[in-house]
Amino acid sequence: MDIERLKQLAGITGNTNNLITMKSVEQEMAERQRERMKNVMREEEAERVTLEPLPYSLDALQPVLSKENVDYHYNVLSNGYVTRYNNKEGDPKFNYGGAKLHNLFWQQLKPAKEKSELDGPIAQTIEANFKDIKGLTEALIEQAKTIQGSGWVYMTATGTIKTTPNQSFQPDVLMPIDMWEHSFTDYIPAADAKVKYIEGVVGLINWDAINRRVEAWD
């Protein structure tokens, strides 16, 4: 990725001199990530979290995700993290992370019958790092294979693919994909269940929603 794109993601705008280097931009981004982590910690101390309403019907993600899968995953599991956090039951970080990650996951999807054009800042990031959506999908699949037990695979705003265990929320999460087994039960017992699931979910991504996250990345 070139320095101008990194400057954009780091929030460095206006006239800059030749002293702006790749290293200084990366340092600025690291500082912003530390600030986001502080914000996450402050949010974890908030009294309540909410489960955002789905922007589509329970059956809208079929055939990628069945209505039964979405119903259970959203109304029971996702809602459970929110309820337990608000009631101060169990591990607050675990439940907060579950609520935060699931809100991001559900809100970035679109109905299977609708199209979403890849354009804007996220298109530039994907082209620079993976060439195209196929390359991105392959990178997500390969990184997901490294997860031991349960967790999430995700892309950052700079196009890095990472994983996080269990329900551990990270401040650089841009586009998370749930890799807990309940997420891909529609594809079990196929040997390539995880592969088919990730391919399907990437096809459901609302790139406008991802672009809005990138633009708000300050």
N, C-alpha and C positions, 0 to 999 in steps of 0.2 A: 504494500500500500504506500502511495507517495506521501510526502510531507504535507502537502496542501490538504489532503483528505484527513490526515491525522490532526492537523490544526483545526479543521472544522469540527471533528468529534471532540477535541479537547476544549472547544469554545474560544479559541484564539482567533479574533476577528480584527478587521481594520488593517491599517498600514503596519507592517512589521519589517524589521531590518534583517540584514544577513546573519545576525547573531542567533536567529531562530534556527535551531538544529533539530534533527530527528530526536536526539537525546532529550533536549529541553521540552519538546512536545510530549514525549512519553512521560517525563517527570510531571508535567502539568496534568496529564491524564491520570497518573497514579495518585496525585494529590486530590483530584476530583473524586476518584474512587474511594479514597479514605473519607472524604466528606460524605459520600453517599452511605458508607458503612455507619458513620455517626448518625445519619438520618434514620437508617434502619434500626439502630439501637434505640433511638428516641421513639420510633414508631412502636417497637416492641413493648415500650413502657406505657403506651396509650391504653386507655381503659377498655376500648372495644375495637373489634375489626368486623368487617361485613363481607358477605359473599355476594359478589356482583351478579345481577340477573343475567341469564344467558341472552345473547343478542340473536337468538334463533330458537326454533322449537326443538324438543327432545329428539325428534326423528329426523332432523334436518341434516345430520352428519352421516346418515346411511348412504351407501353401504360400507363406508369406511369404519364408522363406529355405530353399532346398533343402538336403537332407542333404549333397550334394556340396559346396555352398558352405560350410556350417558346418564340415564335416570339414576342408576345406582351410584355411579362415580360422582355425579354432581350433587344430587339431593341427599345422599347418605354420607359418602366419604368426605367430599369437599366441605359440605356443611358441618360435618363432625369436627373438623379442625377449628372452624370458626366458633362453634358452640363451646367446645372445650376450652379454647383460649379465653373467650369472654367469661366463662364460668370459673376460670382459674383452676381447671382440672388438668392433671398431668404436667408434662414438660412444656412450659410456655414457649420456648424457642422452637421446639418441634411443631407445636400447633400453630404458632405464628407463621413459620416457614411454610407449612402445609396450606394455610389460608392464602398467603401471598403468592406462592407458586401456582396454585390452582386458579386463582383469579387471572393471572397472566395467561395461563394455558387456555382457559375457556374463551377469554375475550379476544384472542388472536385468531380464532377459527371462524370460518364462514360456512354457510350451507353448501353441501356437496354439489348441488345443481348450479351454484353461482360461480362465475369466473372472477379471478383477481389478477390484474396485470402486474407483473414485476417491473416497477419503475422507481424513480426517485432515489434518495440516498441509499436505501437498502440494496437497490439494483447495482449501484456502483460498488458497494462493499462486497456483494456476492461475486460480481464479475472479477474484481481484483483478487479475491481469495480463492474462488472455486470455479471460475469461468461461467458457470450456469447453475441452475437449480439442481440438475443431476449431480454435479460435483458437490454441491452443498449436502445433498441427501446422502451421498456416499460417505462424506466426512462425518456426518451425524451418526450413521450406522457404525462406522469403524470405532468412533469414540464411545458409543453406547455399549459396544462389546466389552469395554474395559470395566464397566460397572460390576462390582462384586456385591451381590444381594440386590437391594432396592435403591433407587435414586432417580436422578434426572440428567438428561443431556441437554445442553443449551448452547446457543450462539450469543456472543457478546456484540456490542455495537461496532467493534473493530473487525468482526468476522472471525474471531477465535472460537473454536469449538471446545467446550469444557464439560465436565460432569460435576455433580454435587451429590453427596450421599443422602439417603433417606429423604427428609424434608428440610434440608439445610439450605436456607435462602442465602444467595450471594448478591452483593450490590451491583455486579456487572451482568446480571441475567437480563437478556433482551428477549430471546425467543426460546422458552423452555418446552421440552417434551417429556411428559411423564413416562418413566420406565419402570414403575412398579407393575407387578404382574397383572393386577386387576385392570390396568389400562389396555392391555392387548389380549384380553381373554377371548375376544371375537376371533382371534387368529390361532389360538391354542386348539389342538396339539401339533400344529404344523411345525416342522423343524426350523423353518425360517419365519416364525411368527413375529419376532422383533423387527426383522427386515421389512416384512409386508406392512406392519403397523407404522413404522417410521415413514415409509414411502407414502402410505395413505394420509398420514397426518400432515406431511409437508404439502401434499396436494390440497389440503383444507386451509392452509394459511391465508389469512387476509393481509396482503402486503401493505395495504393502506394503513392498517392498524399498526404494523411493525414500523412503518415510516413515521407515524405519529410518535411512537416511542423514541425513535432515533432523534427526531426533531426536539423532543423534550429532554434529551440527554444532557442536562447541564448540572 
